[in-house]
Amino acid sequence: AQTPQQRQANMRFAKAQEKKMGKPDQPIVKKREPQRSPISKLWIILLAFVLCGGLLFELVRMFF
């Protein structure tokens, strides 16, 4: 047997549960922005030039 206070508490709990029905348990997590490279594009281009540019200069020197 339930006391009137238990009955009211159960009714409040049931109402709260009905409001939650059909809703996700956890809030939807927003997608994060893509991570940026720690090295700027300028430094990547400079590094590529140093690595590949030396090879190009050697090829030009060999043929001409």
N, CA, C, O and CB atoms as a CASP TS submission, in Angstrom:
PFRMAT TS
TARGET T0000
AUTHOR 0000-0000-0000
METHOD Language model
MODEL 1
PARENT N/A
ATOM      1  N   ALA     1       0.838  -1.184   0.000  1.00  0.00           N
ATOM      2  CA  ALA     1       0.000   0.000   0.000  1.00  0.00           C
ATOM      3  C   ALA     1       0.878   1.241   0.000  1.00  0.00           C
ATOM      4  O   ALA     1       1.914   1.295   0.664  1.00  0.00           O
ATOM      5  CB  ALA     1      -0.951   0.002   1.212  1.00  0.00           C
ATOM      6  N   GLN     2       0.441   2.230  -0.757  1.00  0.00           N
ATOM      7  CA  GLN     2       1.185   3.475  -0.859  1.00  0.00           C
ATOM      8  C   GLN     2       0.542   4.541   0.014  1.00  0.00           C
ATOM      9  O   GLN     2      -0.676   4.610   0.185  1.00  0.00           O
ATOM     10  CB  GLN     2       1.258   3.947  -2.318  1.00  0.00           C
ATOM     11  N   THR     3       1.426   5.366   0.555  1.00  0.00           N
ATOM     12  CA  THR     3       0.917   6.525   1.287  1.00  0.00           C
ATOM     13  C   THR     3       0.619   7.610   0.255  1.00  0.00           C
ATOM     14  O   THR     3       1.115   7.536  -0.869  1.00  0.00           O
ATOM     15  CB  THR     3       1.950   7.029   2.381  1.00  0.00           C
ATOM     16  N   PRO     4      -0.171   8.605   0.610  1.00  0.00           N
ATOM     17  CA  PRO     4      -0.456   9.694  -0.338  1.00  0.00           C
ATOM     18  C   PRO     4       0.811  10.402  -0.818  1.00  0.00           C
ATOM     19  O   PRO     4       0.877  10.826  -1.972  1.00  0.00           O
ATOM     20  CB  PRO     4      -1.388  10.710   0.305  1.00  0.00           C
ATOM     21  N   GLN     5       1.806  10.533   0.039  1.00  0.00           N
ATOM     22  CA  GLN     5       3.056  11.187  -0.361  1.00  0.00           C
ATOM     23  C   GLN     5       3.810  10.337  -1.387  1.00  0.00           C
ATOM     24  O   GLN     5       4.368  10.865  -2.349  1.00  0.00           O
ATOM     25  CB  GLN     5       3.948  11.447   0.874  1.00  0.00           C
ATOM     26  N   GLN     6       3.822   9.017  -1.176  1.00  0.00           N
ATOM     27  CA  GLN     6       4.476   8.134  -2.142  1.00  0.00           C
ATOM     28  C   GLN     6       3.740   8.163  -3.486  1.00  0.00           C
ATOM     29  O   GLN     6       4.365   8.161  -4.546  1.00  0.00           O
ATOM     30  CB  GLN     6       4.536   6.691  -1.597  1.00  0.00           C
ATOM     31  N   ARG     7       2.426   8.189  -3.426  1.00  0.00           N
ATOM     32  CA  ARG     7       1.630   8.228  -4.654  1.00  0.00           C
ATOM     33  C   ARG     7       1.935   9.499  -5.452  1.00  0.00           C
ATOM     34  O   ARG     7       2.104   9.441  -6.670  1.00  0.00           O
ATOM     35  CB  ARG     7       0.122   8.152  -4.324  1.00  0.00           C
ATOM     36  N   GLN     8       2.004  10.642  -4.770  1.00  0.00           N
ATOM     37  CA  GLN     8       2.311  11.901  -5.450  1.00  0.00           C
ATOM     38  C   GLN     8       3.733  11.871  -6.038  1.00  0.00           C
ATOM     39  O   GLN     8       3.966  12.321  -7.159  1.00  0.00           O
ATOM     40  CB  GLN     8       2.161  13.089  -4.469  1.00  0.00           C
ATOM     41  N   ALA     9       4.660  11.335  -5.260  1.00  0.00           N
ATOM     42  CA  ALA     9       6.040  11.254  -5.743  1.00  0.00           C
ATOM     43  C   ALA     9       6.107  10.347  -6.971  1.00  0.00           C
ATOM     44  O   ALA     9       6.809  10.656  -7.933  1.00  0.00           O
ATOM     45  CB  ALA     9       6.984  10.731  -4.627  1.00  0.00           C
ATOM     46  N   ASN    10       5.384   9.237  -6.940  1.00  0.00           N
ATOM     47  CA  ASN    10       5.365   8.322  -8.086  1.00  0.00           C
ATOM     48  C   ASN    10       4.733   8.980  -9.306  1.00  0.00           C
ATOM     49  O   ASN    10       5.191   8.768 -10.429  1.00  0.00           O
ATOM     50  CB  ASN    10       4.606   7.039  -7.734  1.00  0.00           C
ATOM     51  N   MET    11       3.690   9.774  -9.099  1.00  0.00           N
ATOM     52  CA  MET    11       3.038  10.454 -10.212  1.00  0.00           C
ATOM     53  C   MET    11       3.975  11.504 -10.832  1.00  0.00           C
ATOM     54  O   MET    11       4.046  11.636 -12.053  1.00  0.00           O
ATOM     55  CB  MET    11       1.725  11.117  -9.738  1.00  0.00           C
ATOM     56  N   ARG    12       4.689  12.245  -9.978  1.00  0.00           N
ATOM     57  CA  ARG    12       5.651  13.235 -10.486  1.00  0.00           C
ATOM     58  C   ARG    12       6.762  12.539 -11.281  1.00  0.00           C
ATOM     59  O   ARG    12       7.173  13.005 -12.343  1.00  0.00           O
ATOM     60  CB  ARG    12       6.261  14.057  -9.315  1.00  0.00           C
ATOM     61  N   PHE    13       7.230  11.423 -10.744  1.00  0.00           N
ATOM     62  CA  PHE    13       8.275  10.669 -11.435  1.00  0.00           C
ATOM     63  C   PHE    13       7.769  10.154 -12.778  1.00  0.00           C
ATOM     64  O   PHE    13       8.485  10.234 -13.776  1.00  0.00           O
ATOM     65  CB  PHE    13       8.760   9.497 -10.565  1.00  0.00           C
ATOM     66  N   ALA    14       6.552   9.630 -12.818  1.00  0.00           N
ATOM     67  CA  ALA    14       5.972   9.116 -14.066  1.00  0.00           C
ATOM     68  C   ALA    14       5.819  10.236 -15.094  1.00  0.00           C
ATOM     69  O   ALA    14       6.082  10.022 -16.277  1.00  0.00           O
ATOM     70  CB  ALA    14       4.604   8.454 -13.796  1.00  0.00           C
ATOM     71  N   LYS    15       5.400  11.419 -14.664  1.00  0.00           N
ATOM     72  CA  LYS    15       5.278  12.550 -15.582  1.00  0.00           C
ATOM     73  C   LYS    15       6.641  12.945 -16.144  1.00  0.00           C
ATOM     74  O   LYS    15       6.773  13.231 -17.334  1.00  0.00           O
ATOM     75  CB  LYS    15       4.630  13.749 -14.874  1.00  0.00           C
ATOM     76  N   ALA    16       7.648  12.957 -15.281  1.00  0.00           N
ATOM     77  CA  ALA    16       8.996  13.312 -15.730  1.00  0.00           C
ATOM     78  C   ALA    16       9.501  12.288 -16.739  1.00  0.00           C
ATOM     79  O   ALA    16      10.163  12.650 -17.712  1.00  0.00           O
ATOM     80  CB  ALA    16       9.965  13.408 -14.530  1.00  0.00           C
ATOM     81  N   GLN    17       9.195  11.013 -16.516  1.00  0.00           N
ATOM     82  CA  GLN    17       9.627   9.964 -17.438  1.00  0.00           C
ATOM     83  C   GLN    17       8.902  10.073 -18.779  1.00  0.00           C
ATOM     84  O   GLN    17       9.503   9.824 -19.824  1.00  0.00           O
ATOM     85  CB  GLN    17       9.387   8.583 -16.822  1.00  0.00           C
ATOM     86  N   GLU    18       7.626  10.440 -18.763  1.00  0.00           N
ATOM     87  CA  GLU    18       6.869  10.595 -20.006  1.00  0.00           C
ATOM     88  C   GLU    18       7.426  11.733 -20.848  1.00  0.00           C
ATOM     89  O   GLU    18       7.447  11.648 -22.076  1.00  0.00           O
ATOM     90  CB  GLU    18       5.389  10.841 -19.706  1.00  0.00           C
ATOM     91  N   LYS    19       7.878  12.795 -20.194  1.00  0.00           N
ATOM     92  CA  LYS    19       8.458  13.918 -20.931  1.00  0.00           C
ATOM     93  C   LYS    19       9.751  13.499 -21.629  1.00  0.00           C
ATOM     94  O   LYS    19      10.074  14.015 -22.699  1.00  0.00           O
ATOM     95  CB  LYS    19       8.725  15.101 -19.986  1.00  0.00           C
ATOM     96  N   LYS    20      10.491  12.566 -21.027  1.00  0.00           N
ATOM     97  CA  LYS    20      11.764  12.121 -21.589  1.00  0.00           C
ATOM     98  C   LYS    20      11.585  11.140 -22.744  1.00  0.00           C
ATOM     99  O   LYS    20      12.517  10.946 -23.524  1.00  0.00           O
ATOM    100  CB  LYS    20      12.606  11.483 -20.509  1.00  0.00           C
ATOM    101  N   MET    21      10.431  10.525 -22.873  1.00  0.00           N
ATOM    102  CA  MET    21      10.227   9.493 -23.887  1.00  0.00           C
ATOM    103  C   MET    21      10.466  10.046 -25.287  1.00  0.00           C
ATOM    104  O   MET    21       9.978  11.119 -25.643  1.00  0.00           O
ATOM    105  CB  MET    21       8.814   8.915 -23.784  1.00  0.00           C
ATOM    106  N   GLY    22      11.221   9.294 -26.066  1.00  0.00           N
ATOM    107  CA  GLY    22      11.513   9.682 -27.434  1.00  0.00           C
ATOM    108  C   GLY    22      12.678  10.642 -27.562  1.00  0.00           C
ATOM    109  O   GLY    22      13.048  11.019 -28.674  1.00  0.00           O
ATOM    110  N   LYS    23      13.258  11.043 -26.451  1.00  0.00           N
ATOM    111  CA  LYS    23      14.399  11.945 -26.490  1.00  0.00           C
ATOM    112  C   LYS    23      15.663  11.142 -26.188  1.00  0.00           C
ATOM    113  O   LYS    23      15.612  10.174 -25.429  1.00  0.00           O
ATOM    114  CB  LYS    23      14.223  13.120 -25.477  1.00  0.00           C
ATOM    115  N   PRO    24      16.792  11.532 -26.772  1.00  0.00           N
ATOM    116  CA  PRO    24      18.030  10.797 -26.498  1.00  0.00           C
ATOM    117  C   PRO    24      18.453  10.985 -25.036  1.00  0.00           C
ATOM    118  O   PRO    24      18.152  11.999 -24.406  1.00  0.00           O
ATOM    119  CB  PRO    24      19.162  11.265 -27.450  1.00  0.00           C
ATOM    120  N   ASP    25      19.161   9.969 -24.519  1.00  0.00           N
ATOM    121  CA  ASP    25      19.628  10.027 -23.130  1.00  0.00           C
ATOM    122  C   ASP    25      20.657  11.138 -22.931  1.00  0.00           C
ATOM    123  O   ASP    25      20.628  11.861 -21.935  1.00  0.00           O
ATOM    124  CB  ASP    25      20.229   8.681 -22.716  1.00  0.00           C
ATOM    125  N   GLN    26      21.565  11.256 -23.899  1.00  0.00           N
ATOM    126  CA  GLN    26      22.620  12.247 -23.776  1.00  0.00           C
ATOM    127  C   GLN    26      22.414  13.325 -24.835  1.00  0.00           C
ATOM    128  O   GLN    26      21.860  13.046 -25.898  1.00  0.00           O
ATOM    129  CB  GLN    26      24.019  11.591 -23.915  1.00  0.00           C
ATOM    130  N   PRO    27      22.844  14.527 -24.564  1.00  0.00           N
ATOM    131  CA  PRO    27      22.725  15.574 -25.584  1.00  0.00           C
ATOM    132  C   PRO    27      23.607  15.241 -26.789  1.00  0.00           C
ATOM    133  O   PRO    27      24.638  14.582 -26.652  1.00  0.00           O
ATOM    134  CB  PRO    27      23.113  16.956 -24.996  1.00  0.00           C
ATOM    135  N   ILE    28      23.195  15.700 -27.952  1.00  0.00           N
ATOM    136  CA  ILE    28      23.944  15.445 -29.174  1.00  0.00           C
ATOM    137  C   ILE    28      25.221  16.275 -29.147  1.00  0.00           C
ATOM    138  O   ILE    28      25.195  17.479 -28.892  1.00  0.00           O
ATOM    139  CB  ILE    28      23.092  15.772 -30.433  1.00  0.00           C
ATOM    140  N   VAL    29      26.335  15.605 -29.416  1.00  0.00           N
ATOM    141  CA  VAL    29      27.630  16.270 -29.402  1.00  0.00           C
ATOM    142  C   VAL    29      27.875  16.880 -30.778  1.00  0.00           C
ATOM    143  O   VAL    29      27.784  16.198 -31.799  1.00  0.00           O
ATOM    144  CB  VAL    29      28.771  15.278 -29.015  1.00  0.00           C
ATOM    145  N   LYS    30      28.184  18.157 -30.791  1.00  0.00           N
ATOM    146  CA  LYS    30      28.465  18.828 -32.055  1.00  0.00           C
ATOM    147  C   LYS    30      29.818  18.373 -32.583  1.00  0.00           C
ATOM    148  O   LYS    30      30.738  18.080 -31.819  1.00  0.00           O
ATOM    149  CB  LYS    30      28.435  20.365 -31.884  1.00  0.00           C
ATOM    150  N   LYS    31      29.917  18.320 -33.907  1.00  0.00           N
ATOM    151  CA  LYS    31      31.174  17.921 -34.523  1.00  0.00           C
ATOM    152  C   LYS    31      32.197  19.025 -34.327  1.00  0.00           C
ATOM    153  O   LYS    31      31.895  20.216 -34.410  1.00  0.00           O
ATOM    154  CB  LYS    31      30.986  17.606 -36.025  1.00  0.00           C
ATOM    155  N   ARG    32      33.407  18.586 -34.067  1.00  0.00           N
ATOM    156  CA  ARG    32      34.488  19.553 -33.899  1.00  0.00           C
ATOM    157  C   ARG    32      35.016  19.986 -35.258  1.00  0.00           C
ATOM    158  O   ARG    32      34.875  19.274 -36.252  1.00  0.00           O
ATOM    159  CB  ARG    32      35.625  18.959 -33.044  1.00  0.00           C
ATOM    160  N   GLU    33      35.616  21.150 -35.284  1.00  0.00           N
ATOM    161  CA  GLU    33      36.228  21.627 -36.517  1.00  0.00           C
ATOM    162  C   GLU    33      37.435  20.749 -36.828  1.00  0.00           C
ATOM    163  O   GLU    33      38.071  20.230 -35.911  1.00  0.00           O
ATOM    164  CB  GLU    33      36.641  23.129 -36.402  1.00  0.00           C
ATOM    165  N   PRO    34      37.756  20.579 -38.097  1.00  0.00           N
ATOM    166  CA  PRO    34      38.941  19.786 -38.430  1.00  0.00           C
ATOM    167  C   PRO    34      40.178  20.416 -37.810  1.00  0.00           C
ATOM    168  O   PRO    34      40.328  21.637 -37.769  1.00  0.00           O
ATOM    169  CB  PRO    34      39.109  19.665 -39.960  1.00  0.00           C
ATOM    170  N   GLN    35      41.055  19.551 -37.331  1.00  0.00           N
ATOM    171  CA  GLN    35      42.255  20.066 -36.685  1.00  0.00           C
ATOM    172  C   GLN    35      43.181  20.688 -37.712  1.00  0.00           C
ATOM    173  O   GLN    35      43.363  20.165 -38.811  1.00  0.00           O
ATOM    174  CB  GLN    35      42.978  18.954 -35.921  1.00  0.00           C
ATOM    175  N   ARG    36      43.751  21.798 -37.336  1.00  0.00           N
ATOM    176  CA  ARG    36      44.681  22.485 -38.228  1.00  0.00           C
ATOM    177  C   ARG    36      46.076  21.918 -38.019  1.00  0.00           C
ATOM    178  O   ARG    36      46.415  21.434 -36.939  1.00  0.00           O
ATOM    179  CB  ARG    36      44.665  24.020 -37.982  1.00  0.00           C
ATOM    180  N   SER    37      46.865  21.989 -39.063  1.00  0.00           N
ATOM    181  CA  SER    37      48.240  21.519 -38.997  1.00  0.00           C
ATOM    182  C   SER    37      49.043  22.447 -38.087  1.00  0.00           C
ATOM    183  O   SER    37      48.865  23.664 -38.136  1.00  0.00           O
ATOM    184  CB  SER    37      48.871  21.448 -40.415  1.00  0.00           C
ATOM    185  N   PRO    38      49.922  21.886 -37.261  1.00  0.00           N
ATOM    186  CA  PRO    38      50.728  22.750 -36.392  1.00  0.00           C
ATOM    187  C   PRO    38      51.776  23.547 -37.172  1.00  0.00           C
ATOM    188  O   PRO    38      52.347  24.504 -36.651  1.00  0.00           O
ATOM    189  CB  PRO    38      51.415  21.912 -35.324  1.00  0.00           C
ATOM    190  N   ILE    39      52.029  23.143 -38.439  1.00  0.00           N
ATOM    191  CA  ILE    39      53.004  23.845 -39.276  1.00  0.00           C
ATOM    192  C   ILE    39      52.243  24.635 -40.333  1.00  0.00           C
ATOM    193  O   ILE    39      51.323  24.109 -40.959  1.00  0.00           O
ATOM    194  CB  ILE    39      54.016  22.846 -39.940  1.00  0.00           C
ATOM    195  N   SER    40      52.618  25.882 -40.533  1.00  0.00           N
ATOM    196  CA  SER    40      51.906  26.710 -41.510  1.00  0.00           C
ATOM    197  C   SER    40      52.221  26.237 -42.932  1.00  0.00           C
ATOM    198  O   SER    40      53.205  25.533 -43.162  1.00  0.00           O
ATOM    199  CB  SER    40      52.286  28.207 -41.341  1.00  0.00           C
ATOM    200  N   LYS    41      51.375  26.634 -43.869  1.00  0.00           N
ATOM    201  CA  LYS    41      51.558  26.244 -45.272  1.00  0.00           C
ATOM    202  C   LYS    41      52.871  26.773 -45.830  1.00  0.00           C
ATOM    203  O   LYS    41      53.510  26.116 -46.652  1.00  0.00           O
ATOM    204  CB  LYS    41      50.392  26.750 -46.123  1.00  0.00           C
ATOM    205  N   LEU    42      53.273  27.952 -45.388  1.00  0.00           N
ATOM    206  CA  LEU    42      54.526  28.539 -45.865  1.00  0.00           C
ATOM    207  C   LEU    42      55.704  27.616 -45.557  1.00  0.00           C
ATOM    208  O   LEU    42      56.546  27.379 -46.422  1.00  0.00           O
ATOM    209  CB  LEU    42      54.753  29.924 -45.227  1.00  0.00           C
ATOM    210  N   TRP    43      55.768  27.097 -44.339  1.00  0.00           N
ATOM    211  CA  TRP    43      56.869  26.225 -43.949  1.00  0.00           C
ATOM    212  C   TRP    43      56.820  24.895 -44.694  1.00  0.00           C
ATOM    213  O   TRP    43      57.867  24.328 -45.010  1.00  0.00           O
ATOM    214  CB  TRP    43      56.839  25.983 -42.447  1.00  0.00           C
ATOM    215  N   ILE    44      55.624  24.390 -44.979  1.00  0.00           N
ATOM    216  CA  ILE    44      55.499  23.140 -45.732  1.00  0.00           C
ATOM    217  C   ILE    44      55.999  23.339 -47.160  1.00  0.00           C
ATOM    218  O   ILE    44      56.701  22.484 -47.700  1.00  0.00           O
ATOM    219  CB  ILE    44      54.030  22.645 -45.738  1.00  0.00           C
ATOM    220  N   ILE    45      55.636  24.478 -47.777  1.00  0.00           N
ATOM    221  CA  ILE    45      56.092  24.776 -49.136  1.00  0.00           C
ATOM    222  C   ILE    45      57.611  24.946 -49.156  1.00  0.00           C
ATOM    223  O   ILE    45      58.287  24.439 -50.053  1.00  0.00           O
ATOM    224  CB  ILE    45      55.399  26.051 -49.679  1.00  0.00           C
ATOM    225  N   LEU    46      58.140  25.657 -48.168  1.00  0.00           N
ATOM    226  CA  LEU    46      59.587  25.856 -48.092  1.00  0.00           C
ATOM    227  C   LEU    46      60.315  24.524 -47.922  1.00  0.00           C
ATOM    228  O   LEU    46      61.338  24.297 -48.567  1.00  0.00           O
ATOM    229  CB  LEU    46      59.936  26.799 -46.933  1.00  0.00           C
ATOM    230  N   LEU    47      59.810  23.657 -47.078  1.00  0.00           N
ATOM    231  CA  LEU    47      60.419  22.342 -46.866  1.00  0.00           C
ATOM    232  C   LEU    47      60.355  21.504 -48.141  1.00  0.00           C
ATOM    233  O   LEU    47      61.325  20.831 -48.487  1.00  0.00           O
ATOM    234  CB  LEU    47      59.718  21.603 -45.709  1.00  0.00           C
ATOM    235  N   ALA    48      59.230  21.540 -48.836  1.00  0.00           N
ATOM    236  CA  ALA    48      59.100  20.802 -50.096  1.00  0.00           C
ATOM    237  C   ALA    48      60.076  21.345 -51.139  1.00  0.00           C
ATOM    238  O   ALA    48      60.673  20.579 -51.895  1.00  0.00           O
ATOM    239  CB  ALA    48      57.651  20.884 -50.627  1.00  0.00           C
ATOM    240  N   PHE    49      60.234  22.652 -51.175  1.00  0.00           N
ATOM    241  CA  PHE    49      61.180  23.244 -52.128  1.00  0.00           C
ATOM    242  C   PHE    49      62.603  22.801 -51.819  1.00  0.00           C
ATOM    243  O   PHE    49      63.366  22.477 -52.728  1.00  0.00           O
ATOM    244  CB  PHE    49      61.088  24.781 -52.100  1.00  0.00           C
ATOM    245  N   VAL    50      62.957  22.787 -50.549  1.00  0.00           N
ATOM    246  CA  VAL    50      64.321  22.393 -50.176  1.00  0.00           C
ATOM    247  C   VAL    50      64.560  20.928 -50.526  1.00  0.00           C
ATOM    248  O   VAL    50      65.627  20.574 -51.029  1.00  0.00           O
ATOM    249  CB  VAL    50      64.567  22.631 -48.665  1.00  0.00           C
ATOM    250  N   LEU    51      63.570  20.075 -50.263  1.00  0.00           N
ATOM    251  CA  LEU    51      63.758  18.656 -50.530  1.00  0.00           C
ATOM    252  C   LEU    51      63.704  18.343 -52.027  1.00  0.00           C
ATOM    253  O   LEU    51      64.580  17.656 -52.554  1.00  0.00           O
ATOM    254  CB  LEU    51      62.706  17.847 -49.794  1.00  0.00           C
ATOM    255  N   CYS    52      62.680  18.845 -52.702  1.00  0.00           N
ATOM    256  CA  CYS    52      62.510  18.539 -54.126  1.00  0.00           C
ATOM    257  C   CYS    52      63.315  19.475 -55.007  1.00  0.00           C
ATOM    258  O   CYS    52      63.723  19.090 -56.103  1.00  0.00           O
ATOM    259  CB  CYS    52      61.044  18.613 -54.509  1.00  0.00           C
ATOM    260  N   GLY    53      63.550  20.687 -54.555  1.00  0.00           N
ATOM    261  CA  GLY    53      64.307  21.651 -55.355  1.00  0.00           C
ATOM    262  C   GLY    53      65.741  21.211 -55.558  1.00  0.00           C
ATOM    263  O   GLY    53      66.304  21.398 -56.637  1.00  0.00           O
ATOM    264  N   GLY    54      66.332  20.631 -54.534  1.00  0.00           N
ATOM    265  CA  GLY    54      67.701  20.125 -54.676  1.00  0.00           C
ATOM    266  C   GLY    54      67.770  19.036 -55.727  1.00  0.00           C
ATOM    267  O   GLY    54      68.718  18.986 -56.511  1.00  0.00           O
ATOM    268  N   LEU    55      66.780  18.168 -55.750  1.00  0.00           N
ATOM    269  CA  LEU    55      66.718  17.107 -56.759  1.00  0.00           C
ATOM    270  C   LEU    55      66.569  17.704 -58.159  1.00  0.00           C
ATOM    271  O   LEU    55      67.229  17.258 -59.098  1.00  0.00           O
ATOM    272  CB  LEU    55      65.548  16.145 -56.462  1.00  0.00           C
ATOM    273  N   LEU    56      65.709  18.705 -58.299  1.00  0.00           N
ATOM    274  CA  LEU    56      65.517  19.345 -59.607  1.00  0.00           C
ATOM    275  C   LEU    56      66.802  20.027 -60.086  1.00  0.00           C
ATOM    276  O   LEU    56      67.169  19.915 -61.256  1.00  0.00           O
ATOM    277  CB  LEU    56      64.373  20.372 -59.535  1.00  0.00           C
ATOM    278  N   PHE    57      67.484  20.733 -59.178  1.00  0.00           N
ATOM    279  CA  PHE    57      68.731  21.391 -59.556  1.00  0.00           C
ATOM    280  C   PHE    57      69.777  20.372 -59.992  1.00  0.00           C
ATOM    281  O   PHE    57      70.526  20.634 -60.933  1.00  0.00           O
ATOM    282  CB  PHE    57      69.265  22.229 -58.394  1.00  0.00           C
ATOM    283  N   GLU    58      69.846  19.224 -59.338  1.00  0.00           N
ATOM    284  CA  GLU    58      70.793  18.174 -59.718  1.00  0.00           C
ATOM    285  C   GLU    58      70.461  17.618 -61.086  1.00  0.00           C
ATOM    286  O   GLU    58      71.364  17.374 -61.886  1.00  0.00           O
ATOM    287  CB  GLU    58      70.797  17.049 -58.683  1.00  0.00           C
ATOM    288  N   LEU    59      69.168  17.408 -61.378  1.00  0.00           N
ATOM    289  CA  LEU    59      68.776  16.906 -62.692  1.00  0.00           C
ATOM    290  C   LEU    59      69.120  17.910 -63.789  1.00  0.00           C
ATOM    291  O   LEU    59      69.600  17.528 -64.856  1.00  0.00           O
ATOM    292  CB  LEU    59      67.278  16.591 -62.717  1.00  0.00           C
ATOM    293  N   VAL    60      68.876  19.191 -63.526  1.00  0.00           N
ATOM    294  CA  VAL    60      69.219  20.234 -64.503  1.00  0.00           C
ATOM    295  C   VAL    60      70.723  20.271 -64.712  1.00  0.00           C
ATOM    296  O   VAL    60      71.178  20.433 -65.844  1.00  0.00           O
ATOM    297  CB  VAL    60      68.708  21.621 -64.038  1.00  0.00           C
ATOM    298  N   ARG    61      71.498  20.124 -63.660  1.00  0.00           N
ATOM    299  CA  ARG    61      72.967  20.156 -63.758  1.00  0.00           C
ATOM    300  C   ARG    61      73.483  18.968 -64.567  1.00  0.00           C
ATOM    301  O   ARG    61      74.440  19.098 -65.331  1.00  0.00           O
ATOM    302  CB  ARG    61      73.606  20.153 -62.348  1.00  0.00           C
ATOM    303  N   MET    62      72.830  17.787 -64.393  1.00  0.00           N
ATOM    304  CA  MET    62      73.270  16.596 -65.116  1.00  0.00           C
ATOM    305  C   MET    62      73.006  16.714 -66.618  1.00  0.00           C
ATOM    306  O   MET    62      73.839  16.283 -67.416  1.00  0.00           O
ATOM    307  CB  MET    62      72.570  15.360 -64.562  1.00  0.00           C
ATOM    308  N   PHE    63      71.876  17.282 -67.019  1.00  0.00           N
ATOM    309  CA  PHE    63      71.503  17.323 -68.421  1.00  0.00           C
ATOM    310  C   PHE    63      72.047  18.550 -69.151  1.00  0.00           C
ATOM    311  O   PHE    63      72.195  18.508 -70.373  1.00  0.00           O
ATOM    312  CB  PHE    63      70.012  17.285 -68.543  1.00  0.00           C
ATOM    313  N   PHE    64      72.343  19.622 -68.456  1.00  0.00           N
ATOM    314  CA  PHE    64      72.780  20.841 -69.152  1.00  0.00           C
ATOM    315  C   PHE    64      74.139  21.257 -68.736  1.00  0.00           C
ATOM    316  O   PHE    64      74.653  22.262 -69.226  1.00  0.00           O
ATOM    317  CB  PHE    64      71.830  21.965 -68.911  1.00  0.00           C
TER
END
